Each structure stands twice: as C-alpha cells, then as structure tokens.
Amino acid sequence: MQAVLDRGGYACVATHDPMRIEQMIDVERPSLILMDVVMPQRNGFQACRELKEHAEYSRIPVVLVSSKNTESDKFWAKQQGADGYVTKPFTSEELLGTVQRFVG
C-alpha cells in the first residue's frame, strides 16, 4: 500500500504495531488512516471504534483494508465507524481512488 501511495504522490507513514496508532497520530497528524482489519493484539475493527470514540481522532477518516469481503464484514466496519472499506486484492487504481475520495 505504501508503495502505491508514494507513487500516487501521497506522503505515508506506517506502523506495524496496532498498539501505537494513537501515538503515531499525535506525532504525524494524518489526513487519512488506512488500516488492516487483521492485526495482532488489536484488530482493525477495535482500533477504528476506539479512534472514532476519541474526540481528537474522530474526524480523521478511517479506511479499513482487508481480505474479509463479505457484506457482514463491510457492515460491521461501518458500525465501528469506518469511513471506507477496501478489499484485498485491490488494484492501485482502486486504492488511489479511495484515498482521493477522502483527501483529494
């Protein structure tokens, strides 16, 4: 994802530790958060819900990215506050199109 976004002209910062998401947000102040659903210790649904419940982070759009592609997965993502949902595998155009919807 990072390579696709870099080629698309977006500055990206990544973390592989779902327990550090808030810490990264405090430092980087992102315009958009792309987050996998399947992560250790804290899945993307949980992290999204917690971000959306936090006054300071709730306005940042969150797009969940996952190989989970059932309608119930997409519904659950929306219930947790996700602003978008991208299923794997995706094309570069799909990912960039989704990002452009939120950050132009």
Protein Blocks (a to p, Z undefined) as FASTA:
>chain_A
ZZmmmmnopacdddfbfklmmmmmmmnopabdcddfbdghiafklmmmmmmmpmklmmpc
cddddfblcfklmmmmmmnopabdcdddddfklmmmmmmmmnZZ
